[in-house]
Amino acid sequence: MTEPPTTPTTPTAPAAPAAPPRRRERGRAARSTGASLAPIPRLTNRWPPLEILTVEQVERIVLAAFRVLEEAGLEIRSAAAREVYRRAGALVDEDSQLVRIGRDIVAAHLQHAPASFVLHARNRERDLHVGGDVVNFGPVTGAPHINDRVHGRRYGDIEAFRNILRLIHSLGVLHWQGGIVVEPVDLPVAVRHLAIYQAHIEYSDIVWAARGIGGVQAQDAIAMSAIEHGCTVEDLASRPTLMTVTNVNSPRRVDEEILDNIMIMARAGQCVVITPFTLMGAMAPVTLAGALVQQTAEALGIVTLCQMLRPGTPCVLGGFTSNVDMRTGSPAFGTPEYVHAVIAAAQIGRRLKLPVRTSAVNSSPVVDAQSTYETAFSLQAAILSHSHLVNHAAGWLEGGLSASLEKIIVDAELLRNWAEMLKPVSFDDDDLAVEAIKAVAAGGHFFGEPHTLARYQSAFYRPLLSDWSNFESWTEAGARNASERATGIWQKLLAEYVPPPLDPAVREAIADYVARRTRELSANG
């Protein structure tokens, strides 16, 4: 489904001593002509987690976070949420809307939060396993703009939204398909989420996320997911299918619409991924330790709320701590400070026995070397730290202001490389190849050896985007750089997209639900 890479020029092998001619194996399959687009499997990280904090440092951060919750508290801008905290023993000041939560209360409720869980996909082979040593990739989310080399940078619309879903489904590099992969501003705000959810159900078959703001948006996501899975809303509580990825308006403020969303999802037993937006020097202390304290306190306050509402609610400790450019105030991503924060946050998650979410992000305005190396630093930190959900792993550009089709392809290459690196390496007797080594004369080569011929089609990773040709061949093929090649790949993938199976009765029921709710919400708006 992709453009076949140019075959590299084979170097001239040294002459070998005369030997009996070898016959080519009969019935051998034809040579592979391109990268596999089979969905990457569930990825288990076999390596020990990378750690930068000592046990004592982790403990000091956690204890400091408890102090923040007890002494400063969170501004909870929902009367219903404040009442839940009050009933559980927290100190609530209605005038300031501050809620102070004792560490004993937090610790008691954290005991109910699962260290690992499964979110169920329509495609049963693609269930999302969260926790342990499993790493999962998700796409760009929340971008107001769509960007590609053909049409340029513009506001997102519903067709751009669908195209991103088509791409990520075809590429097979993601374990969940995201939420608001780009904002479709051509649709009315009150009903926009309905078309978004309908697209998620029709254009892919893996786990998707509800919009992270608004109670209505959460309720409709739950109802539509129940239709997709052929069950009742009540059934979803014991077999969760959805996540909501939402933020704290750092420092220490949680808005009513966010809380409405969280509370509805938690009561329904669906996954809540709570991510404080703690940019060092802006919305959090300028020091890494201070930002981690605030991030941990804010996230724990909401995880505790979810467990108060429904013990056992699957929750994820989100992290988005990075620094800002102190000359301009602009967020910076993929920096050394961001890498430190990602690795440290995963350590804190292990201490608290909670799964951890992070991101593969960059600040570049275009798909270039900067966007690639900053994403690569972020991604490497996420994987080596044993983070569990890696959001924005495909398509994030411009500090999250744009979703880029070329960047989706570039990131797909990064993700497929990591999937290959995470595979176990085989070392059986045949892999050690002693007999093959003995069979080749000193100074000879292995090109035509049976050991090579039996394996060459699948021996090495075949790239989606990289061009391994020499300079002359690359020039003759058009001298296209990686971004230019990425354009051709996404165009080809969209042209050849095949939607996943969907029961016609489910498709019709979803369409009916969307039509009915659109009428109701439009009338109310």
LODREN-821201 format. One line per 2 residues: number of its first residue (from 0); their letters; for each residue x, y, z of C-alpha. Coordinates in steps of 0.1 Angstrom, whole numbers. Example, Ala and Ser with C-alpha at 12.3 -4.5 7.8 and 13.67 -1.06 7.14 Angstrom:
REM LODREN-821201
0) as) 123/-45/78 ~ 137/-11/71
This chain:
REM LODREN-821201
0) mt) 0/0/0 ~ 30/23/1
2) ep) 55/33/-25 ~ 81/5/-27
4) pt) 115/18/-16 ~ 143/19/-41
6) tp) 165/-11/-40 ~ 200/-2/-28
8) tt) 229/-10/-51 ~ 244/-43/-40
10) pt) 281/-40/-34 ~ 305/-61/-54
12) ap) 314/-91/-33 ~ 350/-103/-31
14) aa) 358/-134/-53 ~ 354/-166/-34
16) pa) 374/-198/-39 ~ 358/-221/-64
18) ap) 330/-242/-50 ~ 303/-264/-64
20) pr) 275/-243/-78 ~ 245/-239/-55
22) rr) 210/-243/-69 ~ 184/-216/-60
24) er) 157/-229/-37 ~ 126/-239/-57
26) gr) 93/-225/-46 ~ 109/-196/-27
28) aa) 85/-167/-24 ~ 91/-135/-44
30) rs) 110/-108/-28 ~ 90/-84/-6
32) tg) 86/-50/-23 ~ 77/-28/6
34) as) 71/-22/43 ~ 45/-42/61
36) la) 14/-23/72 ~ 1/-51/95
38) pi) -10/-36/128 ~ 19/-35/153
40) pr) 11/-60/181 ~ 8/-53/218
42) lt) 42/-41/228 ~ 59/-54/260
44) nr) 90/-36/272 ~ 115/-62/282
46) wp) 141/-38/295 ~ 144/-25/330
48) pl) 129/9/334 ~ 152/39/332
50) ei) 152/59/364 ~ 167/92/373
52) lt) 154/97/409 ~ 164/78/440
54) ve) 138/61/461 ~ 142/89/486
56) qv) 136/116/460 ~ 104/99/448
58) er) 92/96/483 ~ 99/133/490
60) iv) 79/143/459 ~ 49/121/470
62) la) 50/135/505 ~ 52/170/492
64) af) 23/164/469 ~ 2/152/499
66) rv) 12/184/517 ~ -1/205/488
68) le) -34/187/488 ~ -37/191/526
70) ea) -25/226/530 ~ -33/244/497
72) gl) -59/221/481 ~ -75/223/447
74) ei) -100/248/434 ~ -129/225/425
76) rs) -154/246/404 ~ -183/221/407
78) aa) -207/221/436 ~ -215/184/429
80) ar) -178/174/430 ~ -172/194/462
82) ev) -201/176/478 ~ -185/142/469
84) yr) -152/153/485 ~ -171/167/516
86) ra) -189/134/521 ~ -155/116/520
88) ga) -141/138/548 ~ -122/165/528
90) lv) -123/201/540 ~ -144/223/517
92) de) -145/261/516 ~ -175/271/495
94) ds) -165/307/492 ~ -131/300/477
96) ql) -142/266/462 ~ -110/251/476
98) vr) -110/215/487 ~ -83/202/510
100) ig) -78/165/511 ~ -60/147/538
102) rd) -33/122/529 ~ -52/95/547
104) iv) -82/100/525 ~ -61/100/494
106) aa) -42/68/504 ~ -74/50/513
108) hl) -90/57/480 ~ -59/50/459
110) qh) -60/14/472 ~ -90/9/449
112) ap) -74/23/417 ~ -62/-6/395
114) as) -26/-9/386 ~ -35/-24/353
116) fv) -67/-28/333 ~ -81/-35/298
118) lh) -102/-12/275 ~ -121/-33/250
120) ar) -121/-26/213 ~ -147/-35/187
122) nr) -118/-55/171 ~ -113/-80/199
124) er) -77/-86/188 ~ -69/-49/195
126) dl) -80/-45/231 ~ -60/-19/249
128) hv) -40/-33/278 ~ -29/-5/302
130) gg) -3/-11/329 ~ 26/-34/337
132) dv) 53/-35/310 ~ 29/-27/281
134) vn) 35/5/261 ~ 7/19/239
136) fg) 8/46/212 ~ -20/71/204
138) pv) -23/99/179 ~ -22/137/180
140) tg) -52/151/199 ~ -67/186/204
142) ap) -51/204/174 ~ -71/233/160
144) hi) -53/232/127 ~ -47/206/100
146) nd) -15/209/80 ~ -1/192/49
148) rv) 22/201/20 ~ -6/200/-5
150) hg) -32/223/11 ~ -11/241/37
152) rr) -21/251/72 ~ -58/257/79
154) yg) -85/252/105 ~ -96/216/109
156) di) -128/203/95 ~ -147/170/97
158) ea) -132/157/65 ~ -97/163/79
160) fr) -107/145/110 ~ -119/115/90
162) ni) -87/116/69 ~ -66/113/100
164) lr) -86/83/112 ~ -83/67/77
166) li) -45/72/79 ~ -39/59/114
168) hs) -62/29/106 ~ -42/21/74
170) lg) -8/26/90 ~ -15/2/119
172) vl) 10/19/142 ~ -14/30/170
174) hw) -30/11/199 ~ -59/35/203
176) qg) -73/60/178 ~ -74/91/200
178) gi) -101/116/207 ~ -103/150/190
180) vv) -75/143/166 ~ -82/177/150
182) ep) -110/201/158 ~ -137/201/131
184) vd) -146/238/133 ~ -170/235/104
186) lp) -195/218/127 ~ -216/236/154
188) va) -200/233/188 ~ -231/218/205
190) vr) -233/188/182 ~ -197/185/170
192) hl) -189/156/193 ~ -216/135/178
194) ai) -200/136/143 ~ -166/130/159
196) yq) -178/98/177 ~ -196/86/146
198) ah) -163/89/127 ~ -144/70/153
200) ie) -168/41/151 ~ -170/41/113
202) ys) -134/47/102 ~ -115/24/127
204) di) -122/-4/151 ~ -99/2/180
206) vw) -104/20/213 ~ -113/57/210
208) aa) -116/85/235 ~ -145/108/245
210) rg) -141/145/244 ~ -125/155/277
212) ig) -148/185/284 ~ -185/185/291
214) gv) -210/162/307 ~ -232/159/276
216) qa) -201/149/256 ~ -193/121/281
218) qd) -229/109/282 ~ -231/107/244
220) ai) -198/89/241 ~ -210/62/266
222) am) -243/58/248 ~ -227/55/214
224) sa) -200/31/226 ~ -227/9/240
226) ie) -244/8/206 ~ -211/1/189
228) hg) -204/-29/212 ~ -240/-42/212
230) ct) -245/-39/249 ~ -262/-17/275
232) ve) -246/13/292 ~ -246/-6/324
234) dl) -226/-34/308 ~ -198/-10/299
236) as) -190/-6/336 ~ -178/-42/339
238) rp) -163/-41/304 ~ -149/-6/299
240) tl) -144/6/263 ~ -137/43/266
242) mt) -112/68/280 ~ -114/105/285
244) vt) -81/124/284 ~ -86/157/302
246) nv) -65/184/320 ~ -62/203/351
248) ns) -61/241/345 ~ -29/244/364
250) pr) -21/256/389 ~ -46/238/411
252) rv) -79/247/393 ~ -103/222/378
254) de) -132/237/358 ~ -168/226/361
256) ei) -171/213/326 ~ -140/191/330
258) ld) -154/178/364 ~ -188/171/348
260) ni) -170/150/322 ~ -148/132/347
262) mi) -176/124/371 ~ -199/109/344
264) ma) -171/88/330 ~ -160/76/364
266) ra) -195/67/375 ~ -199/47/343
268) gq) -166/28/351 ~ -147/42/321
270) cv) -111/52/321 ~ -101/87/332
272) vi) -67/100/322 ~ -60/131/342
274) tp) -32/153/330 ~ -21/185/348
276) ft) -8/211/324 ~ 23/220/344
278) lm) 47/241/323 ~ 77/249/344
280) ga) 81/287/350 ~ 45/294/338
282) ma) 18/272/354 ~ 42/254/377
284) pv) 74/261/396 ~ 105/267/375
286) tl) 122/237/391 ~ 117/201/380
288) ag) 111/189/415 ~ 85/216/422
290) al) 67/210/390 ~ 66/172/397
292) vq) 51/179/432 ~ 24/200/417
294) qt) 17/176/388 ~ 14/147/413
296) ae) -8/166/437 ~ -32/178/410
298) al) -35/143/394 ~ -39/125/427
300) gi) -67/149/437 ~ -87/138/407
302) vt) -78/101/408 ~ -91/102/444
304) lc) -124/118/433 ~ -129/90/407
306) qm) -124/64/433 ~ -148/82/456
308) lr) -174/80/429 ~ -168/44/419
310) pg) -141/23/436 ~ -121/5/409
312) tp) -125/31/382 ~ -96/28/358
314) cv) -74/59/361 ~ -42/70/346
316) lg) -17/94/361 ~ -11/119/333
318) gf) 21/140/330 ~ 28/170/307
320) ts) 55/188/326 ~ 78/207/303
322) nv) 95/240/303 ~ 88/273/285
324) dm) 111/295/265 ~ 118/321/292
326) rt) 125/347/265 ~ 90/344/249
328) gs) 68/323/272 ~ 62/298/245
330) pa) 60/261/255 ~ 90/239/246
332) fg) 88/202/241 ~ 112/174/236
334) tp) 137/193/257 ~ 161/178/283
336) ey) 138/191/310 ~ 108/173/293
338) vh) 128/141/291 ~ 136/143/329
340) av) 100/150/337 ~ 88/120/317
342) ia) 112/95/333 ~ 105/109/368
344) aa) 67/108/364 ~ 69/71/354
346) qi) 89/65/386 ~ 62/83/407
348) gr) 35/62/389 ~ 52/30/399
350) rl) 55/42/435 ~ 17/50/435
352) kl) 8/18/416 ~ -9/38/389
354) pv) -5/36/351 ~ 12/66/335
356) rt) 4/87/304 ~ 29/108/286
358) sa) 34/123/251 ~ 57/122/221
360) vn) 58/159/213 ~ 78/187/197
362) ss) 77/225/192 ~ 86/228/155
364) pv) 63/247/132 ~ 71/224/103
366) vd) 80/188/96 ~ 118/190/97
368) aq) 148/178/116 ~ 137/197/148
370) st) 102/181/148 ~ 118/147/144
372) ye) 146/149/170 ~ 123/165/196
374) ta) 97/138/191 ~ 124/111/191
376) fs) 137/124/225 ~ 102/124/239
378) lq) 94/90/225 ~ 126/75/238
380) aa) 120/88/273 ~ 84/75/272
382) il) 95/40/262 ~ 126/36/284
384) sh) 107/50/314 ~ 80/23/310
386) sh) 52/49/305 ~ 20/31/295
388) lv) 0/55/273 ~ 21/76/248
390) nh) -3/103/235 ~ 4/125/205
392) aa) 27/98/191 ~ 17/104/155
394) gw) 10/138/139 ~ 17/164/166
396) le) 33/195/153 ~ 38/232/163
398) gg) 35/225/200 ~ 1/209/194
400) ls) -15/237/174 ~ -14/216/142
402) as) -20/180/132 ~ 2/172/103
404) le) -4/144/77 ~ 33/143/68
406) ki) 42/141/105 ~ 19/112/109
408) iv) 40/93/83 ~ 73/104/98
410) da) 61/93/133 ~ 48/60/119
412) el) 83/52/108 ~ 96/60/143
414) lr) 69/39/159 ~ 75/9/136
416) nw) 112/11/144 ~ 105/11/181
418) ae) 81/-18/177 ~ 109/-37/160
420) ml) 134/-29/186 ~ 111/-41/214
422) kp) 107/-75/198 ~ 126/-103/216
424) vs) 158/-113/199 ~ 161/-150/189
426) fd) 193/-168/199 ~ 187/-205/191
428) dd) 213/-227/175 ~ 202/-218/140
430) dl) 205/-181/148 ~ 240/-186/160
432) av) 247/-198/125 ~ 279/-217/132
434) ea) 273/-241/103 ~ 266/-212/80
436) ik) 298/-195/91 ~ 318/-228/85
438) av) 302/-231/50 ~ 315/-198/37
440) aa) 352/-196/28 ~ 374/-170/44
442) gg) 370/-138/25 ~ 337/-150/9
444) hf) 302/-137/13 ~ 268/-148/26
446) fg) 246/-134/-2 ~ 238/-168/-18
448) ep) 241/-190/12 ~ 210/-211/21
450) ht) 210/-196/56 ~ 206/-162/40
452) la) 182/-172/13 ~ 158/-188/38
454) ry) 156/-156/58 ~ 163/-125/37
456) qs) 127/-115/31 ~ 120/-110/68
458) af) 155/-108/83 ~ 155/-70/86
460) yr) 131/-42/92 ~ 118/-28/59
462) pl) 112/10/62 ~ 80/28/54
464) ls) 96/62/47 ~ 134/59/48
466) dw) 152/58/15 ~ 183/36/16
468) sn) 194/41/-20 ~ 227/57/-29
470) fe) 230/93/-40 ~ 228/86/-77
472) sw) 197/64/-74 ~ 180/89/-51
474) te) 187/118/-75 ~ 174/99/-105
476) ag) 142/91/-85 ~ 135/128/-80
478) ar) 158/137/-51 ~ 128/139/-27
480) na) 134/145/10 ~ 116/126/38
482) se) 87/152/40 ~ 82/150/3
484) ra) 81/112/3 ~ 57/114/33
486) tg) 32/134/12 ~ 32/107/-15
488) iw) 27/80/11 ~ -3/96/28
490) qk) -19/104/-5 ~ -16/68/-16
492) ll) -29/55/18 ~ -60/77/16
494) ae) -67/66/-20 ~ -64/30/-10
496) yv) -82/31/24 ~ -105/3/32
498) pp) -128/8/62 ~ -130/-19/89
500) pl) -160/-42/91 ~ -191/-26/109
502) dp) -224/-44/113 ~ -249/-25/91
504) av) -274/-26/120 ~ -248/-8/143
506) re) -241/17/116 ~ -278/25/112
508) ai) -283/27/150 ~ -254/51/153
510) ad) -267/73/125 ~ -302/73/141
512) yv) -287/83/175 ~ -267/111/160
514) ar) -297/124/141 ~ -319/124/172
516) rt) -293/139/195 ~ -285/166/169
518) re) -321/176/168 ~ -323/177/206
520) ls) -291/196/212 ~ -298/220/184
522) an) -332/228/198 ~ -317/234/233
524) g) -289/255/219
